[in-house]
Amino acid sequence: MSAPLRVGVVGVGWAGQQHIKAYAALDGVELLGIAGLEEAERTALAAEHGIEHDVARWEDLLALDGLEAVSVAVPTFLHAPIAIAALERGLHVLSEKPIALNGTEAATMVDAARAAGRVLDVAFNHRRRGDIQRLKAAIDEGRLGQTYYAKAWWLRRTGIPTIGSWFTQSNLAGGGPLVDIGVHVLDYALFLLGNPAVRSVSASTYDLLGRNGFGSSPEDNTKSGGGNADAKFDVEDLATVFMRLEGGGTLLVEASWAAHRADGDQFGVTLYGTEGGAELIVDDYAPVGSLKLFGDDAGTATAQRLRAGVGGAHPAVVAEFVDTVRSGDWAGRDGSAAAQLARIVDACYESAAAEREINIS
Ligand SMILES: NC(=O)c1ccc[n+]([C@@H]2O[C@H](COP(=O)([O-])OP(=O)(O)OC[C@H]3O[C@@H](n4cnc5c(N)ncnc54)[C@H](O)[C@@H]3O)[C@@H](O)[C@H]2O)c1
């Protein structure tokens, strides 16, 4: 039996807790320490999972003797500094999405991973869902033929993660729903389409509801700084993007935290191909969404419901990161795919500001 892999987690909010639980459930992993500003959460998590060190400052976590890998689950503006410091100490890093505030910062993280010869993974848990994986398998079996158009969305009526929290401040978050939930949508949509390069984007962003105080999540008042009347909101509450893809296909992405639409939270995707179409709709974080394939049988429309399992989420992301680190086969695990998504998101914001299509080289 080899020695356990000694890991740490920075951040004890929702995301950090997913990483902590996932590591704690894995054999051959020792959760050496956690860091976060909330002392009560930290000590409770440390007691629950038998974690030796719980510290406030991320710098103190990275300095722990014997630490080999770290998850970074903190506000987005801290991803790059913490990940780069960790990589420079020779640690492997699993960062939360989005990889960084923007593509330029993301590139510095990729450079640091390559220079250190260490793994830099980014948590894109939604593509691990069973319904998305089932749809991908159907596409790979050729059931849709050549896919040429997709529309993918994540829309909330009142789901701003607390007006005034770090999420609604562009210098801390990098943007609003496009960079927060839209980046998941972009990740799973491009995955389903076979990862074509995005050639150009034409985007619009709006902030008309959030900046007037409408749309803060009723269930979510836990984010720091939220809830006060003068709260800062300088990000979008809705983004729409039309993307031209390598090979001639196109993709429409919509992401909202606030919009006068049906109540609740919904994400999904529709795809059109030469042999068939598909639709996946996930309402209110259902573990398995409604997945249908459409086609034509000698002139008659066909619709088939596909069954899917729950699939993986953070536990799958964390387990794969641990397996990769242990395998010693780190080629290509340098965060560059997530950095490319960050460049695409940058181009979307540039397009929205300039009110024109932006080419991506
Ligand atoms: N993959 C997903 O599905 C998913 C879901 C939610 C959030 N996220 C991402 O996870 C990250 C964190 O989001 P969250 O919702 O958990 O945020 P949060 O505000 O609930 O928690 C942030 C945590 O970071 C800690 N922190 C802040 N500054 C720190 C510092 N200087 N040193 C140590 N700890 C510090 C806070 O104490 C807190 O524990 C974000 O990048 C977000 O985009 C991903």
The ligand as an ORCA input file, in Angstrom:
! r2SCAN-3c Opt
* xyz 0 1
  N     -18.365     23.873     -9.698
  C     -19.488     24.359     -9.197
  O     -20.575     23.839     -9.474
  C     -19.433     25.560     -8.285
  C     -20.540     25.897     -7.492
  C     -20.419     27.015     -6.647
  C     -19.259     27.779     -6.634
  N     -18.225     27.413     -7.451
  C     -16.973     28.191     -7.469
  O     -16.280     27.974     -6.249
  C     -15.637     29.177     -5.812
  C     -16.144     29.520     -4.411
  O     -17.557     29.704     -4.456
  P     -18.480     29.540     -3.147
  O     -19.880     29.584     -3.621
  O     -18.030     28.380     -2.349
  O     -18.110     30.903     -2.393
  P     -18.323     31.295     -0.874
  O     -18.304     32.784     -0.802
  O     -19.480     30.551     -0.297
  O     -17.020     30.690     -0.138
  C     -15.741     31.236     -0.364
  C     -14.761     30.695      0.648
  O     -13.477     31.265      0.380
  C     -12.915     31.645      1.623
  N     -11.932     32.721      1.486
  C     -12.114     33.961      0.991
  N     -10.968     34.658      1.082
  C     -10.056     33.830      1.651
  C      -8.687     33.977      2.019
  N      -8.015     35.119      1.833
  N      -8.049     32.901      2.576
  C      -8.710     31.752      2.794
  N     -10.008     31.570      2.457
  C     -10.665     32.594      1.902
  C     -14.100     32.120      2.438
  O     -13.733     32.168      3.806
  C     -15.117     31.038      2.089
  O     -14.917     29.916      2.909
  C     -15.953     30.224     -6.865
  O     -14.898     30.299     -7.798
  C     -17.202     29.699     -7.557
  O     -17.286     30.094     -8.915
  C     -18.288     26.319     -8.247
*
